[in-house]
Amino acid sequence: MKNQWRIVVTLLLVIVVAVFAILNVESVPVSFGFTTVRWPLILLLLVSILIGAVLMILFSTITTFRHNQAYKELEKTSSEQLQKRTAEIDRLTKRLQNSNPKQEVGQQAKRIQELEAQVAELQSKLTAK
């Protein structure tokens, strides 16, 4: 449906340009500074439109190229930052995993000391009786 509308609009524009060309066939002088030529008005208009279209396409292409470069650069820095963050998460995870057994050993040693203290206290109570 979308393409059909494009075709209809294109045909209408072609008809308008054809009618415009038929109405503007008289020659007009065009001065280039060093010489003057006589061209049909429609030819002068079509050349001007063509030059404008080429310039528009050129500027659009340059802008698109710059946007693509900026996007690629942003994508590269984002992926680098993501890799750094992932490496940092991995490092911290390993560090946490390594610290848990040490904490458990420390807690177990503390519990052993508490139990030894209780045993010593019970022995002292037994010897006191």
C-alpha angles and dihedrals in degrees: 000000000000092000091049090058090050091053092049092048091047092051091049091051091049090052092049091050092048092051090045090051093051091050095048106049098122116111121247129191116253117195119206093182096254097044141015124222133183115232132171110263094237091054090052091049094047092049090050091049091047092051090048091050092049091050091048092051091046094052091043091052092049091049092048091049091052092048091051091050092049090048092050091048091049091047090050094050091045092052091047091051090047091052091049092050092047091050090048091050090049091049093049091046091053090046091051092047091050093048095051096068090047090052091047091050090049091049091047091050090050091049090049090052090049091049091047089050090051091048090050090049092049091048091050090050090049093050090047092059 
